[in-house]
Amino acid sequence: MTFSNITNYLNNVSNETVYPDFFSKLSDSNNLEIISMQNNLQSLLNDFYHIVYFTDNCLLTTNFFINQLGFKEIYYTGLETGNKHIASRVVSSNNVIIEIVSSLDYSENYLLKKKPNYFELMNLFCRDFLSQHGDGIGMISFKSGDKKNSNQILNKISLSNGNYNCWKGDDEWSKFFIEIKGTNIYQLILNNWEDHFNFFTDYKRIENNNKKNMILLNGLSRIDHIVLNVPEGKLTKTSLQFQELYQMFEFWKPKSLIKTSKTGLNTKVLSSFKKKENNINDDVGVKFPINEPLVVDSEHMGQIEEFLNYNNGSGIQHVAFVCQDIIKTIETLTKNNSVQFLKISSNEIDSYYNKIWVLLTECEKNEKNDLDLQNFVKHLLKNFDKIKSMNILVDINSENEILLQIFTKNLNAKPGLFFEYIQRFRNQGFGEGNFNSLFKSIEEDQRLRGTL
């Protein structure tokens, strides 16, 4: 079955989706709010649940996540559990959950089925994604909060003019799949996420997995944000689709254009909550930046253009993980050279960290009454040599809110997916003070592979 046949089949199945009975009652009453930008509306998403990485070989990829990135395996499914459609390994680091999926069935038997089940759909999504984009993150699952929120999402899809595909995940609609056309990613909506893997008997839980590796030192706590890249001119439309479907808010804007003399990008950062609202807890909520290319110099290809070219269109560029202690986490990951990280240009590294040292010492001197800030700054100054040697970026804004971040190099041979490790101290931004240094590091990496 070619990818065009799979795509056409999935479109046909989506077009024949029969929505729950509540739809006709709610639509007749005209009480549904379809426009999401009103201030009194709440987001229909609660948080990320997990991400799905599609690959041709889930076993080798799982070994990379376990042995190189410090995750542990918690569930598995495949032929050995009676699953004839996909092989899957689920790995985690605290609340960061990644499912690694490969297809098992490459037949055309699905073309005869009008209502494929959950695993049959996952197999088709995996095949469709790999045939067009290669290995990468092809699905994000969201916690919808409750069934009422899920029903609202389904109503919006039902009333839309073909901007979305939707597939039923189970008979109770406690899980269902969505595709916002043009994004090349699937979304899985869950209103019973705590029992997601236990819901299916084909998933087997791995008990007492206490293998001795870097798990305990890895220190990841949750997914901070996931970044989608789209072609030039698609940013506004795509962000509006996410805002309207999920009732998300525009959360953050850069103070100036994000660019160097050679490359740049435009961005909109969406979130399931409003900035600074109700003393936002860093541990809850969806943050979802969407980027498009900003052409600064037509003779140079920027990072977004490069990604779009090698990914064959839109897709997930990177995922950011929150660290409990980024210094310990990166120290562990770099100990055996298991992961390669971007480096600050050798021409700028001393001046960059001299500036950061001054900002931290001024912060320590001027904020004597803020004990939490004092303790955090002292911790950074004590470990400053490690921060510099590992090239961890530090952003301190005018309110002395601090963000630390570092980016891996591309995880595949082609320019594509990478990971970000991040630690926040009251800082809800995205490291705006680091953009110039970061972009120069990315451009240097591009130059080395001849794509700048």
VENZI-V887686 format. One record per backbone hydrogen bond with DSSP energy under -1.0 kcal/mol. NH is the residue of the N-H (numbers start at 1). CO is the residue of the C=O. If there is no record, write none. Layout:
<<NH,CO> <NH,CO>>
This chain:
<<6,2> <7,3> <8,4> <9,5> <10,6> <11,7> <12,8> <13,9> <14,10> <15,11> <16,12> <17,14> <23,20> <26,22> <27,23> <28,24> <29,25> <41,38> <44,246> <46,143> <47,143> <49,141> <51,97> <52,139> <53,99> <54,136> <55,101> <61,57> <62,58> <63,59> <64,60> <65,61> <66,62> <67,63> <68,64> <69,64> <71,65> <72,92> <74,90> <75,90> <76,204> <77,88> <81,78> <82,79> <83,78> <87,102> <88,77> <89,100> <90,75> <91,98> <92,72> <93,96> <96,93> <98,91> <99,51> <100,89> <101,53> <102,87> <104,85> <105,85> <111,108> <112,109> <113,110> <121,117> <122,118> <123,119> <124,120> <125,121> <126,122> <127,123> <128,124> <129,125> <130,126> <131,127> <133,129> <134,130> <136,54> <138,52> <139,52> <140,186> <141,50> <142,188> <143,47> <144,190> <150,146> <151,147> <152,148> <153,149> <154,150> <155,151> <156,152> <157,153> <158,154> <159,155> <165,179> <167,177> <169,175> <173,170> <176,189> <177,167> <178,187> <179,165> <181,163> <183,180> <186,138> <187,178> <188,140> <189,176> <190,142> <191,174> <195,192> <196,193> <199,195> <203,200> <204,76> <206,74> <210,208> <213,211> <218,214> <221,322> <224,320> <226,287> <227,318> <228,289> <229,315> <230,291> <234,231> <238,234> <239,235> <240,236> <241,237> <242,238> <243,239> <244,240> <245,241> <246,242> <247,243> <249,271> <251,269> <259,257> <260,263> <265,258> <266,292> <268,290> <270,288> <271,249> <272,286> <277,274> <284,281> <288,270> <290,268> <291,228> <292,266> <294,264> <297,262> <300,297> <306,302> <307,303> <308,304> <309,305> <310,306> <311,307> <313,308> <315,229> <317,227> <319,418> <320,225> <321,420> <322,222> <323,422> <324,219> <329,325> <330,326> <331,327> <332,328> <333,329> <334,330> <337,334> <342,407> <348,345> <349,345> <352,348> <353,349> <354,350> <355,351> <356,352> <357,353> <358,354> <359,355> <360,356> <361,357> <362,358> <363,359> <364,360> <365,361> <366,362> <367,363> <370,367> <371,369> <374,370> <375,371> <376,372> <377,373> <378,374> <379,375> <380,376> <381,377> <382,378> <383,379> <384,381> <387,383> <388,384> <389,385> <390,386> <392,387> <393,405> <395,403> <397,401> <400,397> <402,425> <403,395> <404,423> <405,393> <406,421> <408,419> <409,340> <411,417> <418,317> <420,319> <421,406> <422,321> <423,404> <425,402> <434,431> <435,432> <438,434> <439,435> <440,436> <441,437> <442,438> <443,439> <444,440> <445,441> <446,442> <447,443> <448,444> <449,445> <450,447> <451,446>>
